[in-house]
């Protein structure tokens, strides 16, 4: 349990959580967890669950677009293609300044270890300043990704 905390929260917060579960770990043991488990990486599924949990805990509304891989007519596995997320404040700003007007999107490349482009949608407020309206990790700039984005922008704030 502590190893899932390591790298995301500090010892004190982890210790509080562990004690509630009746578990105890010294500070030195906690910080040595990465040395012992440096070779054990998260699986794709565990990494996705961690990202989604962190986003939700920090007030974002994450959504995923998933597809099935089909081989010889049989679904072999499900993969996440896009992760869309925005916060309550971004929804509020988007409703006020973007809904019925304009938003712009662009993607950055090679900014994370998965090498997924980060698409950033921005709007302009009444003082002429740009604000980030929504974010999305994408596997490609495809029509499916844009339709997925528009679906959740509509669900979350286009009135």
C-alpha positions as CSV (number, residue, x, y, z in Angstrom):
1,X,0.0,0.0,0.0
2,X,2.8,2.4,0.9
3,X,4.5,1.8,-2.4
4,X,1.5,3.1,-4.3
5,X,1.8,6.3,-2.2
6,X,5.5,6.7,-2.8
7,X,6.2,9.4,-5.4
8,X,2.7,10.9,-5.2
9,X,2.3,11.8,-1.5
10,X,4.8,12.4,1.4
11,X,5.6,10.2,4.3
12,X,3.3,12.0,6.8
13,X,0.2,11.6,4.6
14,X,1.0,8.0,3.8
15,X,1.6,7.3,7.5
16,X,-1.9,8.6,8.3
17,X,-3.5,6.4,5.7
18,X,-1.5,3.3,6.7
19,X,-2.3,3.8,10.4
20,X,-6.0,3.9,9.7
21,X,-5.5,0.5,8.1
22,X,-3.6,-0.8,11.1
23,X,-0.3,-0.7,9.2
24,X,3.0,0.9,10.3
25,X,6.1,1.8,8.4
26,X,9.1,3.9,9.5
27,X,10.1,7.0,7.5
28,X,13.4,5.3,6.3
29,X,11.5,2.2,5.1
30,X,9.0,4.4,3.2
31,X,11.7,6.4,1.4
32,X,13.6,3.2,0.6
33,X,10.6,1.7,-1.2
34,X,11.7,3.1,-4.5
35,X,15.2,1.6,-4.3
36,X,13.7,-1.9,-3.7
37,X,11.0,-1.6,-6.3
38,X,12.8,0.6,-8.9
39,X,12.6,-2.3,-11.4
40,X,9.0,-3.1,-10.8
41,X,7.1,-0.6,-13.0
42,X,3.3,-0.1,-13.0
43,X,1.3,-2.0,-15.6
44,X,-0.6,0.0,-18.1
45,X,-3.8,-0.6,-16.3
46,X,-2.3,0.4,-12.9
47,X,-0.8,3.5,-14.4
48,X,-4.2,4.5,-15.9
49,X,-6.0,3.9,-12.6
50,X,-3.4,6.0,-10.8
51,X,-3.8,8.9,-13.3
52,X,-7.6,8.8,-13.1
53,X,-7.5,8.7,-9.3
54,X,-5.1,11.6,-9.1
55,X,-7.2,13.7,-11.5
56,X,-10.4,12.9,-9.6
57,X,-8.8,13.7,-6.2
58,X,-7.7,17.1,-7.5
59,X,-11.1,18.1,-8.7
60,X,-10.9,17.2,-12.3
61,X,-13.6,15.5,-14.4
62,X,-11.6,12.8,-16.3
63,X,-13.1,10.8,-19.2
64,X,-11.5,8.1,-21.4
65,X,-12.0,7.0,-25.0
66,X,-11.3,3.3,-25.3
67,X,-11.1,1.0,-28.3
68,X,-10.9,-2.8,-28.6
69,X,-8.0,-4.4,-30.5
70,X,-9.5,-7.0,-32.9
71,X,-7.4,-9.9,-34.2
72,X,-9.0,-12.4,-36.5
73,X,-12.5,-11.1,-35.7
74,X,-11.9,-11.6,-31.9
75,X,-11.6,-8.8,-29.4
76,X,-8.2,-9.4,-27.8
77,X,-7.8,-6.3,-25.5
78,X,-9.1,-2.9,-24.7
79,X,-6.8,0.1,-25.0
80,X,-7.2,3.7,-23.9
81,X,-6.8,6.1,-26.8
82,X,-7.6,9.5,-25.1
83,X,-7.9,10.9,-21.6
84,X,-9.9,14.1,-21.4
85,X,-10.0,16.2,-18.2
86,X,-11.1,19.6,-16.9
87,X,-11.8,21.2,-13.5
88,X,-14.9,22.9,-12.1
89,X,-13.2,26.3,-12.5
90,X,-12.4,25.5,-16.2
91,X,-16.1,24.5,-16.7
92,X,-17.2,27.8,-15.1
93,X,-14.8,29.8,-17.2
94,X,-15.7,27.9,-20.4
95,X,-19.5,28.5,-19.8
96,X,-18.9,32.1,-19.3
97,X,-16.4,32.9,-22.1
98,X,-16.3,30.1,-24.6
99,X,-19.8,28.7,-24.9
100,X,-21.3,30.3,-27.9
101,X,-18.0,31.9,-28.9
102,X,-14.7,30.3,-29.7
103,X,-12.0,27.9,-28.3
104,X,-8.7,27.0,-29.7
105,X,-6.7,23.8,-29.4
106,X,-3.1,22.8,-29.9
107,X,-1.0,19.8,-28.9
108,X,2.4,19.6,-27.4
109,X,4.7,16.6,-28.1
110,X,7.3,14.6,-26.1
111,X,6.3,16.1,-22.8
112,X,5.8,12.8,-20.9
113,X,7.3,9.3,-20.7
114,X,4.4,7.8,-22.6
115,X,5.1,10.3,-25.4
116,X,1.4,11.1,-25.7
117,X,0.7,14.5,-27.1
118,X,-1.1,16.8,-24.7
119,X,-3.9,18.7,-26.3
120,X,-4.7,21.9,-24.6
121,X,-7.9,23.8,-25.3
122,X,-7.9,27.4,-24.4
123,X,-10.4,30.3,-24.4
124,X,-10.0,34.1,-24.0
125,X,-11.6,35.9,-21.1
126,X,-13.1,39.4,-21.1
127,X,-9.8,41.0,-20.3
128,X,-8.1,39.4,-23.3
129,X,-6.2,36.8,-21.3
130,X,-5.9,33.2,-22.4
131,X,-7.0,30.5,-20.0
132,X,-6.7,26.7,-20.2
133,X,-10.2,25.3,-20.7
134,X,-9.5,21.6,-20.9
135,X,-6.8,19.1,-21.4
136,X,-6.5,15.8,-23.2
137,X,-3.8,13.2,-23.7
138,X,-4.2,11.8,-27.2
139,X,-2.7,9.1,-29.2
140,X,-3.4,10.9,-32.5
141,X,-5.1,14.0,-33.8
142,X,-7.9,12.0,-35.4
143,X,-11.5,12.7,-36.1
144,X,-12.5,10.2,-33.4
145,X,-10.5,12.2,-30.8
146,X,-12.1,15.5,-31.8
147,X,-15.6,13.9,-31.7
148,X,-14.8,12.5,-28.3
149,X,-13.6,15.9,-27.1
150,X,-16.7,17.7,-28.5
151,X,-19.0,15.1,-26.8
152,X,-17.5,15.8,-23.3
153,X,-17.3,19.6,-23.9
154,X,-21.0,19.5,-24.8
155,X,-21.8,17.3,-21.7
156,X,-19.8,19.5,-19.3
157,X,-20.5,23.0,-20.4
158,X,-21.9,23.8,-23.9
159,X,-25.4,24.9,-23.0
